[in-house]
Amino acid sequence: DAVNDESLSDVVFMVGPERKIVRGLRIVIAARNKFLKKMLYDDRDEDGMLKRSFELSSTHALSFELMMKFVHSGGLSWEPHQTVQLLEVAIDFQVDELMKKCMELVAESMTDNLS
């Protein structure tokens, strides 16, 4: 699992008010998501070097970590109660494929509840 593998990762996100550390591979994230690619390659430190860490204090930490696992692997399973927060994070970071999966699950859940 590349997410949170310190020996493989080259980018770190400090997420939520608790500043949970979520690690990732810049090239994989950039290849799979244009929004995150822009953030990872446009933000530079004072020396003009690519930033290695990003603070996302208003983002839900567990949902962001799940999203990163999805971005890295293309697949993911999660608990149904996590779907709405995961959808919010997917919308915020424009992870279209994950948004679609979350919306399908929400629609399926609503249909099941109507039956």
Residue, then its C-alpha position, 0 to 999 in steps of 0.5 A: d500500500a503506497v499510501n502512508d508507506e514512508s519509504l515510498s512516499d514523496v509527499v505528505f498531507m497534514v489533514g484535519p484539525e488533528r493534522k493526521i499524516v497521509r503520505g502519497l506518491r506525487i507522480v501517481i496522484a498527479a497522473r490520476n487527478k488534474f486538480l491534485k496535480k495542479m496543487l502538487y506541481d504549482d505550489r512551491d516553497e521559498d526556494g522554488m522547490l516543489k513543496r513536499s508537505f501540504e496542510l489541509s486543516s479543514t478536510h476530514a482526515l479519514s475521508f481524505e485518507l480513503m480518497m488517497k487510497f482510491v487515487h493510488s489504487g483505482g479501487l476502494s471499499w469503505e463502510p456505508h456510513q462513510t459515504v457522504q463524507l467521502l463524497e464531500v472530499a471527492i467533490d472538493f478534490q474533483v476525484d470524478e470516478l470516486m464521486k460517481k461511485c459514492m453517488e451510485l452507493v447513495a442512490e442505491s441506498m435510497t432505492d433500498n430504503l424506498s423498497 
